């Protein structure tokens, strides 16, 4: 059974340098820092509120999947990982649904027993299942600048098709309180609920703007990660004092320049009242 988003995986050139932003500026603590020799990767997990984590991945040997990703695409978003209560069963169920698989049986990974689903079956998004084998004792930092991941934004060709795919593949329901057309941004969107977070599907309505540019250059795939903060103006001021480039707030959100975030389109928004 899939319960929530366990983590969001980023590929970076140098984890120690990346921690200068994610740990030291954003305030996220490190719960795991480990080299997995058989995968040729060093991985770090940083808990964030909302029962999820950020995962940083750095290749430590050549010829691995992470090394090839870095060579061909550079730093950036790599995968979304769903927490599984029985990864073997969930991988079997995925294969029976006709999903193209990378792993049909579990293997050891940073987050426990893991398995990957091919992005071709999930609108350009690499999906991981993880069944943690040990409890983390590092809790999210209550004083962190970012409080939780509100949602991950995925650019798709047709929203209706993507919603149907993810509902059938993973069992998440649509959030009818969010989404619709935004003519000013030239997009329409829809949200699926995933426990404390959400998946946002974004379809460009015009040929201009960053979403249309992403779709033309990259096709379908993860476009942005949106973090919630308690006070947007204070968060912007804090980041600018750390020489982090961030936009002025517009429509209740602000964007951090990808140069600071290892190629991730990072959005900040006001934290929703619980």
N, C-alpha and C positions, 0 to 999 in steps of 0.2 A: 504494500500500500504506500502511495506517495502522500506525504503529509504537508511539506512546506519547502521553500527554497532553502537548501542547506548553505550554498555559497554561490558567489559570482566569480568566475575565474578570469584573471588577467595575465597575459604574457608580458614580461618585462625583461630588459637587458641586464639589469643589475638590481637585485632585491634590496641590497643595503642602501642604495641611493633612493629607491622607491619608498622605503620606510621613512625617509626624511619627510615625505608628504603624508602618507597614509597613517603612520604612527605618530610622528612628531607634530605635524600641523593639524591633521584631522582629529588626533587623539585616540585612535583605535589601538587597543592592546594586542600583543602577539600571543596566540595560544599554542601554536605549533610552528616549529621551524626545523625542517627535516630534509635531508637529501634521500631520494628514492633511487638507488643505484640502477636498478633494473630498467627504470624509465629515463634515466639520465637527466633528472630534473631536481632542482631544489624548490621546495614549496613552503610558503608561509601562510597561515590562516590568522585572520584578525577578526574577532567577534564584533558585531555591530548590533544594536538594539533591534528587536523584531525577530530574534531567533535565527539570524543568518550570519554569514561571515563573508569577508572578502578574501579571496585566495590569490596570492602572487606566485607566479611560476617563472623560474629562470632556468634555461638549459645549462647543464654542466658538462655535456658531452655532445659531440657532433652526430648528425644523422638521425636524431630522435624526432618525434612528431613536433615537440615544442620548438626544437631548434629549426626545423623546416618552416614552421609557422613564422618564427621571428625573421628568418631569412627572406621569405616571400612576401609577408604582409606587414612586418614591423611590429612594434609594440601595440597592444590593444586588447579588446575584449575577446576571450577565447571560448567560454562556455557558461551555461547555466546548469547548476546541479540541484536536483530534487532529492530531498531526504526520503529514504526508503526504509520501511520496517522489515522488508524481506527482499533484498536485491535480486536474489536468484529467481524468485517467483515473478518479480516485476519485469525482469529481463525476458523471461519466458513469455509472459503476457504480451510484452511489446512485440516480440517476434511473431506471435500468433496473430497479432493485429495487422501484420504485413509491414511493420516499420523496418526500414533498412538498418541493420545492426552493425556496429563496430565490434562490440563484445556480446557474445551470446551467453557467456558464463562470467561470473564475477572474478575480479582479480584484486590484489592489494593495491591501495592507493593512499594518498595523504589523508583522505577523509574516512578511511575504513575500507570495507569491501565496495568496489566500484564497478561500473560498466557504462559504456558510452553508446549512444544512438546517433546514427549518421545525420548530419544536417540536411541532407537532401530530402529526408522525410518530415522535416520540421521547419520548413520555410527558412532555410539557411542558418539555423541555430543548432550548434553542437550541444546536445543534451547529455548530461551525466546523471546516473543514479548513484547514490552513496548510502551505505548502511554503516554508520559509525560503530566501531568496535570497542571504543573506550570513551568515557565521559570526559569532556573538557572541564577543567577547573578554573579556567580563565573567563570571567564574566565581562560583558561589555562595560566600557568605561562610561559611567553616568555623566561625566564632565566632558565627554567627547563633543566636538563641534557638530558632527553629524549624528543624528539620533537613530536613524533606521534607513533602510532602502525603501522608499515609497513604491517604486515600480521600475521595471526594466522596459525600455521602449524598443519594439521590434518593427522594422519597416517591412511591409508585405505588399504584394501586388493587389490582392483583394482581401479585405477584412473578413467578409463572410466566410471565405474559404479557410482562412487562418483560424478563425474562431472555431469552426467545425473540426478542423484537424486537431487542435490542441484539446478541445473538449473530448473528442473520441480517444485520443492517444493517452491523455493524462487525467481526465475526469474533473477538470476545473470548470466552474460555472461562471457565466458572464455576470459582470457587475453593471446592472442597468442604471445605476445612479451616476455613472461616469461615461464620458465619451460623446461622440457626435461630430458634426462638421465644424471646422474652424476656418472660415473663409480668409481671415486675416493672415493665418499661417499657411494657408493653402493645403490643408490636410483634413482628413477625418480619422477618428480613432475609436477604439473599443477596448474595454478592459475585462480581463478574467481575474477572479479572486483566487489568491493563493495564500491562505491563512493571513499572516500579517502584511504580506506584500501583494503585488499584482503584476500581471503581464499586460503591457499596453501594445496593441497592434496599431500601426500608423500607416495610412495609405495616402500618398500624395495626390492632390486634386489638380495641381498645376504643374507646369514644367519648370518653374522657378522655385528657389528656396533650398535650404539645406537638406530637407527630406528627399526632394526630387533629385538633387545632386547625388545623394547617397545611393538612391535606387538606381540611377543611371550608371554610376561607377562601380557599385558593389553588388547590386541586386538585393535580394531579401537578406535580412540578418539583423543582429542587434545594433541599434543606433545610439542609445544613450542609457545611462543609469541615473535615476532621480533620487536624491537623498533628501530627507526631511531635516529641518533645523528648527530650533525653538524661536529664533529671531533672525530673519533674513538680513536685515540691515547690519546687525552686529556681526553676523557671519561674514558678510562681504568686507566689513571693516577689518576683521581679524585676518582674513586671507590677504588683503592688500598690504597690511602691515608686514606680512611674511613674503612680500614681493610675488604673490600669486596673482596672475591675471584673471580677472573675473568681470563679467559684464555688469552694467547697472541693472537693477531689478526692473522687469517688465511683465505685467500680468501676473505678479506674484511669484515669479521664478527668476533665477540668474544662472548664467552658464560660466563654468570654469574652463579656461583655455586648455585644450588637450595636451599642450606641452608640459603642463604641471602634473597631469594625471596618467602619464604613460599611454597616451593616445586614446583615452576614454572620453567620450562626450559626457561630461558630468554636469548635472542640473541640480540646483538647490531650490527647495521650496519650503514654505512654512509647514511646520508639523501640524497634522490634523489633530483635533481634540478627540480623545478616546472616550 
